[in-house]
Amino acid sequence: MYDLDLFRKNVRQEMYLQNLTLKELAYKTRIPYSTILSYVSKNSSVTPSVFAAAKIACTLGTTVEYLVTGDDSLLPKADRKINSIATEILNLPAVYRHSIENLIHGLANSIVE
């Protein structure tokens, strides 16, 4: 058994970082929306099967180990650095997060153009 609260937090964090909605995650994993919702809802005690957790992790580009423990040591070093920076940004007050997001999106768009 693993910490469901940590699983929920990590799934939601990855979804946020990837600008992914619950409906999109459900579609990409082929897990029903209501089931995905039960996995990530704060007051739910529904535990995803190993198969479902693996599908979610794969879709989010991470590992089951990361989702259930927060330990990203099995991820490539570059991904660990990105996760570390993302966690720091997510811990900032919303006004600063939005400024940083806008800066990153602006830079990304200027590079693509």
C-alpha positions in Angstrom: 0.0 0.0 0.0 1.2 3.5 -0.7 0.4 7.1 0.3 -2.7 8.0 -1.6 -2.4 11.7 -0.8 1.1 11.8 -2.2 -0.1 9.9 -5.4 -2.9 12.4 -5.8 -0.6 15.4 -5.3 2.0 14.1 -7.7 -0.6 13.2 -10.4 -2.2 16.7 -10.1 1.2 18.4 -10.1 2.2 16.6 -13.3 -1.1 17.4 -14.9 -0.6 21.1 -14.0 2.9 21.1 -15.4 1.7 19.6 -18.6 -1.5 21.8 -18.8 -3.5 18.5 -18.9 -7.1 18.3 -17.7 -8.7 15.3 -16.1 -10.7 14.6 -19.2 -7.6 14.7 -21.3 -5.8 12.3 -18.9 -8.8 10.0 -19.0 -8.8 10.1 -22.8 -5.1 9.5 -23.2 -5.0 6.6 -20.6 -8.3 5.1 -21.8 -9.4 5.1 -18.1 -12.9 6.4 -17.6 -13.1 10.0 -16.5 -15.1 9.0 -13.3 -12.4 6.5 -12.4 -9.6 9.0 -12.9 -11.6 11.5 -10.8 -11.9 9.0 -8.0 -8.1 8.4 -8.1 -7.2 12.1 -7.6 -10.1 13.4 -5.5 -9.0 14.5 -2.1 -11.7 12.7 -0.1 -11.6 9.5 -2.1 -10.1 6.3 -0.8 -10.1 4.6 -4.2 -6.7 3.1 -4.9 -5.7 2.7 -8.5 -4.5 -0.8 -9.6 -0.9 -1.2 -10.5 -2.0 -1.3 -14.2 -3.9 1.9 -13.9 -1.0 3.7 -12.0 1.4 2.5 -14.8 -0.9 3.9 -17.5 -1.2 7.2 -15.7 2.6 7.4 -15.1 3.4 6.5 -18.7 0.9 9.1 -20.0 2.5 11.7 -17.7 6.0 10.8 -18.8 7.1 9.7 -15.4 7.3 6.6 -13.3 4.9 4.9 -10.9 7.6 5.1 -8.3 7.7 8.9 -8.6 3.9 9.2 -8.4 3.6 7.0 -5.3 6.8 8.1 -3.4 7.8 11.5 -4.9 11.3 9.9 -5.5 12.4 10.9 -8.9 15.8 9.2 -8.7 14.8 6.7 -11.4 14.1 9.5 -13.9 16.9 10.7 -16.1 19.0 13.5 -14.5 17.6 16.2 -16.8 14.0 15.2 -15.8 14.9 15.3 -12.1 16.3 18.9 -12.5 13.1 19.9 -14.3 11.0 18.4 -11.6 13.0 20.1 -8.9 12.6 23.5 -10.6 8.9 22.8 -11.2 8.4 22.0 -7.5 10.1 25.2 -6.4 7.9 27.2 -8.8 4.7 25.4 -7.6 5.6 26.3 -4.0 5.7 30.0 -4.8 2.6 32.3 -4.3 0.3 32.3 -7.3 1.2 35.8 -8.5 4.8 34.8 -8.9 3.9 31.4 -10.5 1.9 33.2 -13.1 4.6 35.6 -13.9 7.1 32.8 -14.3 4.7 30.8 -16.5 4.2 33.9 -18.7 7.9 34.4 -19.0 8.5 30.8 -19.9 5.7 30.8 -22.5 6.9 34.1 -23.9 10.5 32.7 -24.3 9.2 29.5 -25.8 7.0 31.3 -28.4 9.9 33.6 -29.3 12.2 30.7 -30.0 9.6 28.9 -32.1 8.9 31.9 -34.3 
